[in-house]
Amino acid sequence: MLLQACTGCGDALFPEDVDKLRKSLGISGPEPPVVEQPVIESEPEDIPDSAECPECLTPLIGDDLHAWVVGGTCNYCPATNPGVEEPDADDIIPTDIAPHKETENPAGRPPAHLVNTPVVSFFINNGPMVGETIDLKTGILGRGDLSSKLSDPWYEPHVGRISREHIGLTCHKHTGSFDVNVKDLGSTNGTWLRGERLVSTSGTPLEIGEDLNLGGNIQLSLIPDLPGRIATIQHIESKVKFAFYHDTEVHLGRQSESGQRERWAQMADLQLRSMGGDPEILSYLSRRHFTLKVDSNTGEINTEVFEGKEEPEIIHNGDGTVQIRTRKNGFILNCGFMTTG
């Protein structure tokens, strides 16, 4: 390969000629190029598909998982992820130039003063144990948890429809409030709240008096742990039982103001059908029949009957409960200023 020519005589200089000339003149050859090896600063981070908060035992997926793995916080309790390092002081933006940040808690994350509640009480509202109270732990709930609480053999095939890890349940209590959230964990036979199947991965609030249905045949109704603030009502014919707050109207008819079936009536219908009763007895209550309210100061029961509807008979029992009767349906009211009735 021809490299260049002599500037004096014009003869071509080949590589071996150039090497001889360099040696005679004491000139070193060109240095070979330096190839730098790439430096891998760290191994790729292994992001799990899910995790569980070690404090509240809530399963974390999606945005909740990202907050736990990257941000180091649980969206459901004040727990912090010990595997996430605190930022170096040099990386912290000085407070005098830090951008504006909202002070409200992210959705689903309780304020620091909330107390995590390890157990939540429910009325079981179908089967032979209807109207009884069961306590369920917060965190991941499934077939084993319900099987241990519902001992009657009637429940075996129905509990069998519940997945091993069926729902995630969280509960936080603070002054005057009892906040419960539930989310389905991808169960086979589903979870229904207020008659709608749960699909959200971030959790859905569960309110007092609402029906929570697991797998299609196990229905529960929340009992908030707020002594002195709730009353309970039991439908005599179905034995379905639910709680409601003092100073809040509860409607004892078949349909809500929006035209949807009242949740207690939906639970009563399922119970009557599953136990061989006559669900048509509910039709003797009007769609909009009467409301009642319990005064938190006096315990007085105030009823309001819709125009043209049957007036209920109110009977005060000797045990402190009140019986409210219409022609074909009756209710037992416990105003008792206690958590359960």
Secondary structure, 3 states (H helix, E strand, C coil): CCCEECCCCCCEECHHHHHHHHHHHCCCCCCCCCCCCCCCCCCCCCCCCCEECCCCCCEECCHHHHHHHHHCECCCCCCECCCCCCCCHHHCCCCCCCCCCCCCCCCCCCCCCCEECCEEEEEECCCCCCCCEEEEECEEECHHHHHHHCCCHHHHHHHCCCCCCCEEEEEEEECCEEEEEEEECCCCCCEEECCEECCCCCCEEECCCCEEEECCCEEEEEECCCCCCEEEEEECCCCCEEEEECCCCEECCCECCCCCECHHHHHHHHHHHHCCCCHHHHHHCCCCCEEEEECCCCCCEEEEECCCCCCCEEEECCCCCEEEECCCCEEEEECCCCCCC
